Every structure is written in C-alpha cells, then in structure tokens.
C-alpha cells in the first residue's frame, strides 16, 4: 500500500503502543530514524 513502508508487531501493546510498551516504541522509532540518516 505504501512503498518502502515497514510494519512492527508489538504483541504486548494494546490500544497505544507508545504508552503500552514505550521501550519497544522508542527503539523502533529510533531505528527507523537512524535508517533515514
């Protein structure tokens, strides 16, 4: 659907990934941003 998009499965998260598993959210967003550099 979106070219070059990635999906991350955060199985321990419920409604809000950033609030439910902040460590995983931060790690994945950081990795994504590092990949843009």
N, C-alpha and C positions, 0 to 999 in steps of 0.2 A: 504494500500500500504506500509506504513512504520509502523512497530509495535510500539505502545505506542506514536505515533505522536499526536499532538493536532493542531487544527486549530482555528484561531481567526478571526472573521469577524469585520473589521474596516470599517464600511459603509461610513464614512466621507472621507476616503482616496481615492486618485485617482491612480496615477502612482507609487508613492513611499511612503509607509506607514511611514517610519521614518521621512520623510520631510513633509508629509501632515498632520500628527497627531502625533507629537513627544511625547506628553504626554501619549497617549494610547500605543504607541510602547514601551516606556520606562517602563511603568507599566507592560505590558505583558511579556517583556523580563526579567525584574526583578523577576516577579512571577515565571517564568519558571526556572530561575537560582536558586531561593530560594528552589524550589522543588527538585533540584538535591542535595542540601546540606543535 
